[in-house]
Amino acid sequence: MAEQMKYAGKTLKVNDFISAYGDGFAEVFRSRYEFYFSPKLWETTAYEFPMTVRQIASKR
C-alpha cells in the first residue's frame, strides 16, 4: 500500500506541473530541464516525457 501511495504522489506531481503551466508547459519544461535532459535523445517531446512518467507511475 505504501508503495502505491508513493507512485500516486508522483503522478499527482506530474499532473500539478502540467496544470500549472497549461499551454506553455513544453517551453517551461525545456527552460528548466534542457541542461539536464534532452527529450530528443529519447525520441520524445517535452510534453510526451512527463506523460510517459505519469502513465508508468499510475500502473504501479
C-alpha positions in Angstrom: 0.0 0.0 0.0 2.8 2.4 0.9 4.4 1.7 -2.5 1.2 2.5 -4.3 0.9 5.8 -2.4 4.4 6.7 -3.3 3.8 6.3 -7.0 0.3 8.0 -6.8 2.1 11.0 -5.3 4.5 11.2 -8.3 1.5 11.0 -10.6 -0.1 14.0 -8.8 3.1 16.0 -9.0 3.3 15.4 -12.8 -0.4 16.5 -13.1 0.2 19.6 -11.0 3.3 20.6 -13.0 1.4 20.2 -16.3 -1.7 22.0 -15.0 0.3 24.9 -13.6 1.7 25.9 -17.0 -1.1 24.8 -19.4 -0.2 25.5 -23.0 3.2 26.9 -22.0 4.2 23.6 -20.4 6.6 22.4 -23.1 8.5 25.7 -23.0 8.7 25.8 -19.2 9.9 22.1 -19.2 12.6 22.9 -21.8 13.8 26.0 -19.9 14.0 24.2 -16.6 15.5 20.9 -17.7 17.2 21.4 -21.0 20.6 21.4 -19.5 20.0 18.1 -17.8 17.6 16.3 -20.1 17.1 16.3 -23.9 13.8 14.7 -24.9 15.1 14.4 -28.5 17.8 12.0 -27.3 15.0 9.7 -26.0 12.9 10.2 -29.2 10.2 12.0 -27.3 9.0 15.6 -26.7 9.0 17.8 -23.6 5.2 17.1 -23.3 5.3 13.3 -24.0 8.1 12.6 -21.5 6.1 13.5 -18.3 3.0 11.8 -19.8 5.0 8.6 -20.0 6.3 9.1 -16.4 2.7 9.6 -15.3 1.5 6.5 -17.1 4.2 4.3 -15.6 3.6 5.7 -12.1 -0.1 5.1 -12.3 0.4 1.4 -13.2 2.4 0.7 -10.0 
